[in-house]
Amino acid sequence: MRYVIRTALAGAAVLGAGCAGPTVINTEDAAPPATNTVAAAPTTSRAGNAHLANAFDFAADVDGRTGYYFTSPSGRWECAIVPRVRAGCQNARSSSLGIDGAPDEVPGPDGEPTAPTAITLDRAAGPRFAAPPPPGFALEPGPARELPFNRILAVAGFRCNIQEASGISCLSEASGKGFTFSADSYAPVYTDVPADAPE
């Protein structure tokens, strides 16, 4: 009986010590120590729907296929969502992308190295810099309709928005991957419009 009481008291002491601080008890048959791994942060938490634009306002038929085209309020950027395939943006005023963080060269339409002219996001893959053949993400004949600040164009598995502070951002809802860019910066993450953002 004394043995049972001592064992119970020893167990309680160990449990109490475990609550008091980072005590480590090693025994010969202990499991190997756990490794600390930090999971990659998701591109976004659940994307919000507080500021949705009417997708029909941005739809255009190009070569028998409906796409969703928009320009930034400044007119500098042309973007498109190709349903269930990709989303992307390009510089409307220059043949170069002009974004800090872009590589000097990417494979061009003919496979030869060339300067990137667009950022693209495929349905299942992450964002990448590219040089698509003309018209790329531009609407021809255009121009495409302007997507106002803090409005979200969500259609066919993608969502894009434009914010004054962060720039243009697009997300593949299938992969959870996205991008955010402005002339001054680029990040391979989606930046959602805050629910309380002004319209």
TAVENPE-V240196 format. One record per pair of residues at least 6 apart in sequence whose ideal C-beta (glycine too) atoms are under 8 Angstrom apart, sorted by the first residue. I is the first residue (numbers start at 0). GAP is how many residues later the second one is. Records with the same first field share a line. If there is no record, write none. Layout:
BEGIN
I = GAP ; GAP
END
This chain:
BEGIN
13 = 11
16 = 6
40 = 148
41 = 134
42 = 128 ; 133 ; 134 ; 135 ; 145 ; 146 ; 147
43 = 127 ; 132 ; 134 ; 145 ; 146 ; 147 ; 148
44 = 147
46 = 105 ; 107 ; 112 ; 124 ; 126 ; 143 ; 145
47 = 104 ; 144 ; 145 ; 146 ; 147
48 = 103 ; 105
49 = 143 ; 145 ; 147
50 = 99 ; 100 ; 101 ; 110 ; 142 ; 146 ; 148
51 = 99 ; 100 ; 101 ; 102
52 = 94 ; 95 ; 98 ; 99 ; 100
54 = 13 ; 98 ; 99 ; 100
56 = 88
57 = 10 ; 11 ; 12 ; 86 ; 87 ; 89 ; 95 ; 97
58 = 7 ; 8 ; 9
59 = 6 ; 7 ; 8 ; 9 ; 79 ; 84
61 = 77 ; 78
64 = 17
65 = 17
66 = 13 ; 14 ; 15 ; 16 ; 72
67 = 12 ; 13 ; 15 ; 85 ; 87 ; 88
68 = 9 ; 10 ; 11 ; 68 ; 69 ; 70 ; 73 ; 75 ; 76
69 = 8 ; 9 ; 10 ; 74 ; 75 ; 76 ; 77 ; 83 ; 90
70 = 6 ; 7 ; 8 ; 21 ; 71 ; 72 ; 73 ; 74 ; 75 ; 76
71 = 7 ; 74 ; 75 ; 90 ; 96
72 = 73 ; 74 ; 75 ; 76 ; 89
74 = 17 ; 18 ; 68 ; 71
75 = 15 ; 16 ; 17 ; 107
76 = 12 ; 13 ; 14 ; 15 ; 91
77 = 11 ; 12 ; 13 ; 14 ; 58 ; 59 ; 60 ; 61 ; 64 ; 65 ; 66
78 = 8 ; 9 ; 10 ; 11 ; 58 ; 65 ; 68 ; 81 ; 89 ; 91
79 = 7 ; 8 ; 9 ; 57 ; 58 ; 59 ; 64
80 = 6 ; 72 ; 74 ; 75 ; 77 ; 79 ; 89
82 = 72 ; 73 ; 74
83 = 39 ; 72 ; 73
84 = 37 ; 38
85 = 34 ; 35 ; 36 ; 37 ; 72
86 = 33 ; 34 ; 71 ; 73 ; 83 ; 85
87 = 30 ; 31 ; 32 ; 33 ; 42 ; 44 ; 48 ; 49 ; 82
88 = 29 ; 30 ; 48 ; 79 ; 81 ; 92
89 = 7 ; 27 ; 28 ; 29 ; 42 ; 46 ; 47 ; 48
90 = 6 ; 7 ; 26
91 = 46 ; 51
94 = 20 ; 22
95 = 19 ; 20 ; 21
96 = 18 ; 19 ; 20 ; 21 ; 22 ; 32
97 = 85
98 = 20 ; 82 ; 83 ; 84 ; 86 ; 87
99 = 83 ; 84 ; 85 ; 86
100 = 80 ; 84 ; 85
101 = 14 ; 17 ; 27 ; 84
102 = 13 ; 26
103 = 11
104 = 8 ; 9 ; 10 ; 11
105 = 7 ; 8 ; 9 ; 10 ; 22 ; 23 ; 24 ; 25
106 = 6 ; 7 ; 24
107 = 6 ; 23
108 = 22 ; 23 ; 24
113 = 17
114 = 16
115 = 13 ; 14 ; 15
116 = 13 ; 14 ; 15 ; 19
117 = 11 ; 12 ; 13 ; 14 ; 18 ; 19
118 = 8 ; 9 ; 10 ; 11 ; 60 ; 62 ; 67
119 = 7 ; 8 ; 9 ; 10 ; 12 ; 17
120 = 6 ; 7 ; 37 ; 49 ; 50 ; 51 ; 56 ; 57 ; 58
121 = 50
122 = 34 ; 35 ; 49 ; 51 ; 52
123 = 48 ; 50 ; 51
124 = 50 ; 52
125 = 49 ; 51 ; 62
126 = 43 ; 50 ; 51 ; 52 ; 61
137 = 6
146 = 6 ; 13 ; 14 ; 15
147 = 14 ; 51
148 = 13 ; 14 ; 15
149 = 11 ; 12 ; 13 ; 43 ; 47 ; 48 ; 49
150 = 10 ; 11 ; 42 ; 48
151 = 7 ; 8 ; 9 ; 40 ; 41
152 = 6 ; 7 ; 8
156 = 15 ; 16 ; 17
157 = 12 ; 13 ; 14 ; 15
158 = 11 ; 12 ; 14 ; 31
159 = 8 ; 9 ; 10 ; 11
160 = 7 ; 8 ; 30 ; 31 ; 32
161 = 6 ; 7
162 = 6 ; 28 ; 30 ; 34
165 = 14 ; 16 ; 25
166 = 13 ; 14 ; 15 ; 16 ; 18
167 = 12 ; 13 ; 14
168 = 9 ; 10 ; 11 ; 12 ; 21 ; 22 ; 23
169 = 8 ; 9 ; 20
170 = 6 ; 7 ; 19
171 = 6
176 = 11 ; 13
177 = 10 ; 11 ; 12
178 = 7 ; 8 ; 9 ; 10 ; 11
179 = 6 ; 7 ; 9 ; 10 ; 11
180 = 6
END
